[in-house]
């Protein structure tokens, strides 16, 4: 949500989008005084500039605005999470996928946990709707294992807990 202003500013740089926006807003007739006040305000903001040909939209101002504050790009496993902290895609590269799975394991389980399949699924539900797939990925990555009875799950000794500190 925090970068929505970027999308608005970027849209202002696209002539087609600007024209469509102007069409959608409609042509409210302004008195000369109101038109001048609006022009003065848009000049003060920087969206308009004076040129030898008259008043024009200042694309460079918008470009400068976009470059003032660099995007906060997530790093590590957070790159694969949506705004709610849920997995929105699995990494293609094996190392990145393992990092994401280690992070999930560290967030969802404590080293001493021994949980039923139902309880395991409840813990994983905060990360995805497809808990069976995530559970299977964790088992395949040898981060989570079924107990001897096959009815419960536990972290593989030594895994999962070191990534918990890097929570988003």
Phi, psi and omega in degrees: 000330187291339181262013180298327179298329178297318180296321179295312180297318179296323178297326179293342179276347181266114183302323178296317180292321177299315181297317180294322177298316178299319177298315183293323180291323179090165185259079175290124180286125179253146173291164180302319181294316180292321178299317181293318178298317179296317178298314179301317181295316179293328173292317179298318179294320181113358180289333176243155176219156177272134178234168176301332180273351182133205181273135181222156173293136183259091180298323182297324177301316181293319177299317178296320178300315180295329182273348181298318184239106182297151178297141172273098181266127179297154178237167177060209182301334181298340178297339185254015180247149175276185182297341179264005180079020179256149181295123177256347175192155177261137179299146177283318182287134185302317181296318178292323179296317179296319177301316179297315181294321176298319180297314179300313180302317180294330179280324189270335188227148172259154183305329183270357182292134168228110191238148173295166178299320180297314180294322177299314179298321178298319179294321183281341183297337179287347182255340185194159172277334181264074184293329180297317179295315180297318178299317179297317178299319180295320178292314180299327179278001180059036174261332180231141179226153173279142176290171182305322181289340180080003183258353182225163180236150177210157174294145172290135185308129176088354181249156173091319188285334182288342182268350184298330182292342182264029181298147180289000000 
